[in-house]
Amino acid sequence: MKTSRPEPPVRSSLPLPPIMMSLPAPALIVSFPVPPRIMSAKLLPVMLSLPSKPNICTDCAALV
């Protein structure tokens, strides 16, 4: 299973914040009742406002 999902290369390839890497895509969608487009737009300002840290995840969850 580990070989099937190359997480290290994906992280380098995608400039996504650690929040996305911390939680799987499906988990984020489930957490956010809004479509991925709105979620991305919401995460962008939050990510820019605060430094890229796992704490952003808690902030987002608290917001929702």
C-alpha positions as a Markdown table, in Angstrom:
| # | Residue | x | y | z |
|---|---|---|---|---|
| 1 | Met | 0.0 | 0.0 | 0.0 |
| 2 | Lys | 2.8 | 2.4 | 0.9 |
| 3 | Thr | 4.4 | 1.9 | -2.5 |
| 4 | Ser | 1.1 | 2.5 | -4.2 |
| 5 | Arg | 0.9 | 6.0 | -2.7 |
| 6 | Pro | 4.1 | 7.9 | -3.3 |
| 7 | Glu | 3.4 | 10.7 | -0.7 |
| 8 | Pro | 7.0 | 12.2 | -0.7 |
| 9 | Pro | 7.1 | 12.9 | -4.5 |
| 10 | Val | 3.5 | 14.2 | -4.4 |
| 11 | Arg | 4.4 | 16.7 | -1.7 |
| 12 | Ser | 7.3 | 18.1 | -3.7 |
| 13 | Ser | 5.2 | 18.2 | -6.9 |
| 14 | Leu | 2.2 | 19.9 | -5.4 |
| 15 | Pro | 2.7 | 23.3 | -3.7 |
| 16 | Leu | -0.1 | 22.6 | -1.4 |
| 17 | Pro | 0.2 | 23.6 | 2.3 |
| 18 | Pro | 1.0 | 21.0 | 5.0 |
| 19 | Ile | -2.7 | 21.0 | 6.0 |
| 20 | Met | -3.6 | 19.1 | 2.8 |
| 21 | Met | -0.7 | 16.7 | 3.3 |
| 22 | Ser | -1.7 | 16.2 | 7.0 |
| 23 | Leu | -5.2 | 15.1 | 6.1 |
| 24 | Pro | -6.3 | 13.1 | 3.1 |
| 25 | Ala | -8.4 | 14.8 | 0.4 |
| 26 | Pro | -11.6 | 12.9 | 1.3 |
| 27 | Ala | -11.2 | 13.9 | 4.9 |
| 28 | Leu | -11.0 | 17.6 | 4.0 |
| 29 | Ile | -14.1 | 17.4 | 1.7 |
| 30 | Val | -16.0 | 15.7 | 4.5 |
| 31 | Ser | -14.9 | 18.3 | 7.0 |
| 32 | Phe | -15.9 | 21.1 | 4.6 |
| 33 | Pro | -19.5 | 21.0 | 3.6 |
| 34 | Val | -18.6 | 23.3 | 0.7 |
| 35 | Pro | -17.2 | 22.2 | -2.7 |
| 36 | Pro | -13.4 | 21.9 | -3.1 |
| 37 | Arg | -13.4 | 25.2 | -5.1 |
| 38 | Ile | -14.7 | 27.2 | -2.1 |
| 39 | Met | -12.5 | 25.2 | 0.3 |
| 40 | Ser | -9.4 | 26.1 | -1.8 |
| 41 | Ala | -10.4 | 29.8 | -1.9 |
| 42 | Lys | -11.0 | 29.7 | 1.9 |
| 43 | Leu | -7.7 | 28.0 | 2.6 |
| 44 | Leu | -5.7 | 30.4 | 0.4 |
| 45 | Pro | -6.3 | 33.5 | 2.5 |
| 46 | Val | -5.9 | 31.5 | 5.7 |
| 47 | Met | -2.7 | 30.0 | 4.5 |
| 48 | Leu | -1.4 | 33.5 | 3.5 |
| 49 | Ser | -2.5 | 35.1 | 6.7 |
| 50 | Leu | -0.9 | 32.4 | 8.9 |
| 51 | Pro | 2.4 | 30.6 | 8.5 |
| 52 | Ser | 2.2 | 27.1 | 6.9 |
| 53 | Lys | 1.6 | 25.0 | 10.1 |
| 54 | Pro | -0.6 | 22.1 | 11.1 |
| 55 | Asn | -2.4 | 24.6 | 13.4 |
| 56 | Ile | -4.2 | 25.9 | 10.3 |
| 57 | Cys | -6.2 | 22.7 | 10.3 |
| 58 | Thr | -7.6 | 23.4 | 13.7 |
| 59 | Asp | -8.3 | 27.0 | 12.8 |
| 60 | Cys | -10.2 | 25.9 | 9.7 |
| 61 | Ala | -12.2 | 23.3 | 11.7 |
| 62 | Ala | -13.0 | 25.9 | 14.3 |
| 63 | Leu | -14.2 | 28.3 | 11.6 |
| 64 | Val | -16.5 | 25.7 | 10.2 |
